[in-house]
Amino acid sequence: MDVIERVPGLSDIDMWERCELLKKIVDTKVSRTVGRGKAIITVQVNKYNTHPIQYNKIINSVTHYKKLFMDNTMEQVQFRPYQLDIISEGTEKLKRHGFIYLAMEVRTGKTLTSLGIADKVTSGKVLFITKKKAMSSIEDDWKKLKPRYLLKVINYESLHTVMDLFEWDLIILDEAHSCFLGDTLIDGKKIKDIEVGDYINSFNFADNKYEAKKVLNVYKNELSENLVKIKCNGKEIVCTESHKIFTKHRGWVEARHITSEDELQIL
C-alpha cells in the first residue's frame, strides 16, 4: 500500500493527525457557477486539483497510521459494569437527542465514560473541553482506550482559539456543572422559572450575533462551591467561582479569575 513516508521524529498518532489534516485540505469544497443565462447554477467543487494517485495515497496513509497507532497501543483501561451500562444508555440517548448530560458521583469515571460514549457514536473528530489541570490525564486515557476517533483537548480559556466548532463530530464539556443562582435573570427571566420549551436569547459565537434558542433541558445542582459577585456597567451577577465568563481579550475565564481589567459582554 502506497503511503506517505513517516517524518523523522513523529509518532504513529502524529502521522495520523497530519494525514487527517491533509485529507481535510484536499477535500475542501468551494462554490462555483456553471452555465449561462437562466441555466446558470451553483455547484460545489474541490478547491484543489489533487491527482487521484496522490489523493488515494493520502487516504491510504490515514488508514495506515491509524491502524499502527491502534495496534501498537496496549489497552490498559477496562470499563466497569456500571460504566458499560451508562455508555450503552448514553449512546442511545445521544443518537436520539443530539446531546446528553452525564451526571455521576465523584470518582466514578465520568470522563472515561464520556470517552467511551464518544467511541460508540463517532469515528471522526472529538473536541474535549476541560480544565487545564485535567488535560494531560484525558489525553492519556484516550491513548489507552484506543478509540476510533481523533481527540483534541483544550481548556475553557482557549475555546476562543477554535475557529470552527462545526468541524467536530462531537464536543464534550467536562466540569460543566458551575452555575448561577436561581434568581439570576437570563434574558429577563429568573433561571429557576425557565422551563423546557422556552426560548432564550443566546449569543452565537460562530455568527457573532444574539438569537433565540429553545431550552432543551433544565438542571438544578446543589451548591458545592464558593460564590463570586461580579459588577459590570451597573449590572450584577452572582455565580459559582468556577463558572465560565466570556471576556473580550482572554476568552472564557472562570469567575474567580475575573479582574477589573476584563471587558465582559452584557445583554
RAKATA-V965307 format. One record per run of one state. SS is the DSSP state (H for helix, E for strand, - for the rest). FROM is the first residue (numbers start at 1). LEN is the number of residues. Records with the same first field share a line. If there is no record, write none. Layout:
SS: FROM-LEN ; FROM-LEN
This chain:
-: 1-11 ; 27-2 ; 35-2 ; 40-1 ; 47-5 ; 73-8 ; 98-12 ; 122-3 ; 131-1 ; 146-4 ; 162-3 ; 168-2 ; 174-6 ; 181-4 ; 187-2 ; 194-5 ; 205-4 ; 215-12 ; 233-2 ; 241-3 ; 248-3 ; 258-6 ; 265-3
H: 12-15 ; 37-3 ; 52-21 ; 81-17 ; 110-12 ; 132-14 ; 156-6 ; 165-3 ; 191-3 ; 255-3
E: 29-6 ; 41-6 ; 125-6 ; 150-6 ; 170-4 ; 180-1 ; 185-2 ; 189-2 ; 199-6 ; 209-6 ; 227-6 ; 235-6 ; 244-4 ; 251-4 ; 264-1
